[in-house]
Amino acid sequence: MMVLLAGLASAQSGRNGAPAVSEQAPDSQAKPPAAVRPEPSADELERWRQTIVHTKRPKKACFTAEYPAAVWTEVQCTTPPNIPFVGVKGRRPLAVGNGTAFSAQAASGYISEAEGSFDSVTGVTSEVMDLNGKESPGVFSLQLNTQTFSTMACNGCIGWQQFIFSNGGCGNPAACLYIQSWIFGLGSSACPSGWTPGFGGCMVNSSMAATLTPIPVDALATVKLRGEVAGTNGADDLITLTVGNTMYSAPGDNRLPDLGQHWQIAEFNIFGNGDGSAANFNTGSTLVVRIAINSGTLSAPSCIADGFTGETNNLTLTPTAGVPPKNEALRIIPVGVGVRPIFENVAPSGWPSLVFSESNVPGVIPASCLGAAGVGGAEPVLAVQCGSFTPAAPGASFAVSLNSIPIACNSAQSVNPGTYTVGATTTGVGNGQVYRILFGGACNAAGQVTLLSPGDVGTCVVQAESLGLIENGGCAMGQRCCEPDRNGCQKCIPSHLSCQ
């Protein structure tokens, strides 16, 4: 359902200006150079990002994490700016925004989380926001928007939610991320307490916004904007921004509590920073946009030639070429030393995606949804790595299985989301020892592992340990340990004797 909103002019004096640059006097004391940390590979960075983004925030607050941190660090939140990111006011032909868009519609189910990013950014040297003739260099927004839907937030209402990164409208520092929610159908005079009337509806921002230094427009290829409905990673909805090797997180207030039962279409792009403004790029700019969605299916989303925000840019939707058959990133799954790894073309998130291009290169050809590419998600992968025998057992090996079906050691299997049991026995043991199986890695002590999300990779490690070592504290069979330490046993005596 598309809601057409009557536009009202609003001012953003001082809120959308270019961020100020301060100068600092040089330090009179020479300092030794800081230790240089090796830059992570793209694969290492993405594995870290997927781990930290799924790490639960310890409380409702703003957080940041920088590679290779394993936990979120709480930072001070700010109050989001009172800037309306308005809905469609009437289509503008060709240029992106104000209803002209390619949006991703889930093949089935409802979207619980989505992520927008840019596969490539070429020819971009500058961007200037235009708001009613006032130009603000470097100011823009990234928006990940839901479709409008009937919501139980109020009787007979239409709801709409936006996950917003504002680059230039948040004071000092002048960039922030937060969630903005709308309801329509009540009339401006009947807005609930705490909601602001305007643009034919009622608007409210999340109470907390995470802040960061503004990013240059030529860094867009390192940026990913993620939105999650309440219950996905905590009690509230959530917005997360990745910029290079740093992530930022801010909670919402679950203003539209039934969003998870209605979200089926996701719109993502770069636009002006609210109030129906435009983000204008230099001539010759081209962006390849990706919208990845998680609705519980691996099937590719459909392209919907429709959008929901009233902000725009000066690019034209154009045919997309060169999208891999599954998705963009080359994932390497190691399954053991000396064993050939498995390679798959998958999206960083593993979710199904919609990929499309937009450009203002002279002579660019406009495209319909046929010019966009729907890309299926990646199945979870379970790898089984056979480890060592303790003590060593020359000639011994493992026989392993997956859900009672024999598989090879040091192999990887594509699986459907679910819980699996790895089984293992020893063969060829000839040293008189009796071994027990130990599971590690992604497997629990019983050899079970759960892989639920598209693109998940779990490596189960199988090892064997002598029952004699276990039962006798490191002594030989028929002996007992009298002086154990963390390295084994310092004094073993026959088991029929008592330790003195």
LINGIGI-V266132 format. One record per residue. N is the residue number from 1. SS is DSSP state (alpha for helix, beta for strand, coil for the rest). D_LAST is the distance of its C-alpha to the last C-alpha in Angstrom with 2 decimals. Layout:
BEGIN
{{N	SS	D_LAST} {N	SS	D_LAST}}
END
This chain:
BEGIN
{{1	coil	83.88} {2	coil	85.35} {3	coil	86.25} {4	coil	89.06} {5	coil	88.84} {6	coil	91.66} {7	coil	90.80} {8	coil	91.01} {9	coil	91.01} {10	coil	88.27} {11	coil	87.60} {12	coil	84.49} {13	coil	85.81} {14	coil	83.15} {15	coil	80.45} {16	coil	81.01} {17	coil	81.88} {18	coil	80.16} {19	coil	76.96} {20	coil	77.50} {21	coil	76.06} {22	coil	74.85} {23	coil	74.73} {24	coil	72.16} {25	coil	72.73} {26	coil	70.79} {27	coil	67.66} {28	coil	68.53} {29	coil	64.98} {30	coil	63.96} {31	coil	60.64} {32	coil	58.38} {33	coil	58.75} {34	coil	56.29} {35	coil	53.82} {36	coil	55.50} {37	coil	53.64} {38	coil	54.67} {39	coil	57.02} {40	coil	55.55} {41	coil	57.34} {42	alpha	59.43} {43	alpha	56.93} {44	alpha	53.96} {45	alpha	56.00} {46	alpha	57.10} {47	alpha	53.61} {48	alpha	52.46} {49	alpha	55.54} {50	alpha	55.01} {51	alpha	51.40} {52	alpha	52.24} {53	alpha	55.38} {54	coil	53.39} {55	coil	50.75} {56	coil	51.47} {57	coil	52.77} {58	coil	50.60} {59	coil	53.69} {60	coil	57.48} {61	coil	58.29} {62	beta	59.36} {63	beta	56.89} {64	beta	56.84} {65	beta	54.51} {66	beta	54.87} {67	coil	53.40} {68	coil	50.47} {69	coil	49.30} {70	coil	47.24} {71	coil	48.31} {72	coil	51.60} {73	beta	52.44} {74	beta	54.59} {75	beta	57.92} {76	coil	60.83} {77	coil	63.36} {78	beta	67.09} {79	coil	69.92} {80	coil	71.74} {81	coil	75.34} {82	coil	78.12} {83	coil	79.55} {84	coil	80.66} {85	coil	79.88} {86	coil	82.79} {87	beta	83.60} {88	coil	86.32} {89	coil	89.81} {90	coil	91.81} {91	coil	91.07} {92	coil	91.83} {93	coil	92.61} {94	coil	90.46} {95	beta	88.30} {96	beta	84.79} {97	beta	84.19} {98	coil	86.18} {99	coil	85.82} {100	beta	86.06} {101	coil	82.61} {102	coil	80.44} {103	beta	77.75} {104	beta	74.95} {105	beta	75.18} {106	coil	72.12} {107	coil	72.69} {108	coil	71.11} {109	coil	69.10} {110	coil	68.88} {111	coil	67.61} {112	coil	64.37} {113	beta	64.08} {114	beta	66.29} {115	beta	66.35} {116	beta	69.30} {117	beta	69.24} {118	beta	71.47} {119	beta	70.95} {120	beta	73.26} {121	beta	75.41} {122	beta	78.21} {123	coil	81.20} {124	coil	80.05} {125	coil	80.83} {126	coil	81.76} {127	beta	81.98} {128	beta	84.10} {129	beta	84.12} {130	beta	87.59} {131	beta	88.08} {132	coil	91.77} {133	coil	92.75} {134	beta	90.12} {135	beta	87.90} {136	beta	84.27} {137	beta	82.66} {138	coil	79.09} {139	coil	79.01} {140	beta	78.12} {141	beta	75.93} {142	beta	73.69} {143	beta	74.02} {144	beta	72.12} {145	beta	74.28} {146	beta	74.25} {147	coil	77.41} {148	coil	79.19} {149	beta	78.32} {150	beta	79.02} {151	beta	76.32} {152	coil	75.33} {153	coil	74.90} {154	coil	78.37} {155	coil	81.00} {156	coil	83.01} {157	beta	81.45} {158	beta	80.87} {159	beta	77.66} {160	beta	76.81} {161	beta	73.73} {162	beta	73.35} {163	beta	70.23} {164	beta	71.65} {165	beta	70.82} {166	beta	73.47} {167	beta	73.90} {168	coil	76.15} {169	coil	76.66} {170	coil	73.69} {171	coil	74.48} {172	coil	72.19} {173	coil	70.21} {174	coil	72.92} {175	beta	70.90} {176	beta	68.97} {177	beta	67.93} {178	beta	68.39} {179	beta	69.76} {180	beta	73.33} {181	beta	74.43} {182	beta	77.96} {183	beta	79.72} {184	beta	83.36} {185	coil	85.75} {186	coil	85.61} {187	coil	88.17} {188	alpha	87.49} {189	alpha	88.37} {190	alpha	85.71} {191	coil	82.59} {192	coil	79.46} {193	coil	78.14} {194	coil	76.45} {195	coil	78.31} {196	beta	81.08} {197	beta	84.41} {198	beta	86.10} {199	coil	87.13} {200	coil	87.90} {201	beta	84.45} {202	beta	81.60} {203	beta	78.85} {204	beta	75.47} {205	beta	72.82} {206	coil	69.07} {207	coil	67.98} {208	coil	65.72} {209	beta	66.49} {210	beta	64.21} {211	beta	65.89} {212	beta	65.89} {213	coil	68.09} {214	coil	71.12} {215	coil	70.83} {216	coil	73.58} {217	alpha	75.41} {218	alpha	74.59} {219	alpha	70.86} {220	alpha	71.54} {221	alpha	69.92} {222	alpha	66.51} {223	beta	67.01} {224	beta	65.93} {225	beta	66.72} {226	beta	64.74} {227	beta	65.44} {228	beta	63.36} {229	coil	64.38} {230	coil	62.40} {231	coil	59.36} {232	coil	58.75} {233	coil	56.26} {234	coil	56.25} {235	coil	58.52} {236	coil	61.41} {237	coil	63.44} {238	beta	62.38} {239	beta	63.99} {240	beta	62.18} {241	beta	63.73} {242	beta	62.44} {243	beta	63.96} {244	coil	62.51} {245	coil	58.79} {246	beta	58.91} {247	beta	59.07} {248	beta	60.46} {249	beta	60.13} {250	beta	62.08} {251	beta	62.08} {252	coil	65.14} {253	coil	66.00} {254	coil	66.61} {255	coil	70.30} {256	coil	71.22} {257	coil	68.48} {258	coil	69.84} {259	alpha	70.01} {260	alpha	67.30} {261	alpha	69.59} {262	coil	72.60} {263	coil	71.75} {264	coil	73.20} {265	beta	74.90} {266	beta	73.54} {267	beta	75.75} {268	beta	74.42} {269	beta	76.23} {270	beta	77.13} {271	beta	79.93} {272	coil	81.59} {273	coil	79.67} {274	coil	81.11} {275	coil	84.58} {276	coil	85.82} {277	coil	85.56} {278	beta	85.40} {279	beta	83.05} {280	beta	85.41} {281	beta	84.11} {282	coil	85.91} {283	coil	88.04} {284	coil	86.17} {285	coil	82.94} {286	beta	81.06} {287	beta	77.94} {288	beta	76.07} {289	beta	74.54} {290	beta	71.69} {291	beta	70.97} {292	beta	67.73} {293	beta	67.17} {294	beta	64.44} {295	coil	65.93} {296	coil	63.48} {297	coil	65.52} {298	coil	65.56} {299	coil	69.35} {300	coil	71.43} {301	coil	73.18} {302	beta	76.96} {303	beta	79.05} {304	beta	81.08} {305	coil	83.99} {306	coil	83.55} {307	coil	81.95} {308	coil	81.44} {309	beta	81.41} {310	coil	84.62} {311	coil	83.39} {312	beta	84.41} {313	beta	84.17} {314	beta	86.86} {315	beta	85.36} {316	beta	86.73} {317	beta	84.70} {318	beta	85.13} {319	coil	83.95} {320	coil	80.37} {321	coil	79.66} {322	coil	76.62} {323	coil	74.04} {324	coil	71.30} {325	coil	71.15} {326	coil	68.04} {327	coil	67.44} {328	coil	67.25} {329	beta	63.81} {330	beta	62.22} {331	beta	58.70} {332	beta	56.14} {333	beta	53.25} {334	coil	50.51} {335	coil	48.73} {336	coil	46.66} {337	coil	46.80} {338	coil	49.68} {339	coil	51.11} {340	coil	54.60} {341	coil	54.50} {342	beta	56.74} {343	beta	59.68} {344	beta	61.53} {345	beta	64.35} {346	beta	63.36} {347	coil	64.02} {348	coil	61.34} {349	coil	60.74} {350	coil	61.27} {351	coil	63.84} {352	beta	67.38} {353	beta	69.81} {354	beta	73.47} {355	beta	74.55} {356	beta	77.96} {357	beta	79.85} {358	beta	82.13} {359	beta	84.28} {360	coil	87.33} {361	coil	88.09} {362	coil	91.90} {363	coil	93.12} {364	coil	89.97} {365	coil	90.55} {366	beta	89.60} {367	coil	87.43} {368	coil	86.98} {369	alpha	83.66} {370	alpha	84.22} {371	alpha	83.30} {372	coil	79.79} {373	beta	76.84} {374	beta	74.58} {375	beta	71.21} {376	coil	68.69} {377	coil	65.05} {378	coil	62.07} {379	coil	59.86} {380	beta	56.12} {381	beta	54.14} {382	beta	50.74} {383	beta	49.00} {384	beta	46.02} {385	beta	44.00} {386	beta	41.59} {387	beta	38.58} {388	beta	35.66} {389	beta	33.06} {390	beta	29.37} {391	coil	28.42} {392	coil	31.95} {393	coil	33.78} {394	coil	36.93} {395	coil	39.90} {396	coil	38.41} {397	beta	40.47} {398	beta	41.04} {399	beta	43.71} {400	beta	44.65} {401	beta	47.09} {402	beta	48.80} {403	coil	49.50} {404	coil	48.88} {405	beta	51.44} {406	beta	50.12} {407	beta	50.40} {408	coil	49.60} {409	coil	46.59} {410	coil	47.53} {411	beta	50.62} {412	beta	52.26} {413	beta	54.34} {414	beta	57.01} {415	beta	56.42} {416	coil	58.09} {417	coil	56.50} {418	beta	53.84} {419	beta	50.23} {420	beta	48.88} {421	beta	45.84} {422	beta	44.45} {423	beta	42.81} {424	beta	40.85} {425	beta	39.34} {426	beta	37.97} {427	beta	39.97} {428	coil	39.58} {429	coil	35.77} {430	coil	35.14} {431	coil	31.62} {432	coil	30.00} {433	coil	28.54} {434	coil	29.43} {435	beta	30.44} {436	beta	31.20} {437	beta	34.11} {438	beta	33.75} {439	beta	36.93} {440	beta	37.73} {441	beta	40.77} {442	coil	43.38} {443	coil	41.69} {444	coil	39.32} {445	coil	36.17} {446	coil	38.48} {447	coil	40.77} {448	beta	43.56} {449	beta	45.82} {450	beta	48.92} {451	beta	51.88} {452	coil	54.74} {453	coil	56.88} {454	coil	59.30} {455	coil	57.94} {456	coil	54.27} {457	beta	51.94} {458	beta	48.44} {459	beta	46.07} {460	beta	43.29} {461	beta	40.48} {462	beta	38.73} {463	beta	35.39} {464	beta	32.84} {465	beta	29.05} {466	beta	26.87} {467	alpha	25.36} {468	alpha	22.45} {469	alpha	21.79} {470	alpha	22.25} {471	alpha	20.15} {472	coil	17.17} {473	coil	17.03} {474	coil	18.66} {475	coil	16.94} {476	coil	19.18} {477	coil	20.10} {478	coil	17.81} {479	beta	14.64} {480	beta	12.33} {481	beta	11.45} {482	coil	8.16} {483	coil	10.35} {484	beta	13.74} {485	beta	16.81} {486	coil	20.48} {487	coil	21.16} {488	beta	18.79} {489	beta	15.26} {490	coil	14.02} {491	coil	11.17} {492	beta	11.82} {493	beta	10.46} {494	beta	12.60} {495	coil	12.88} {496	coil	12.76} {497	coil	9.15} {498	coil	6.27} {499	coil	3.86} {500	coil	0.00}}
END
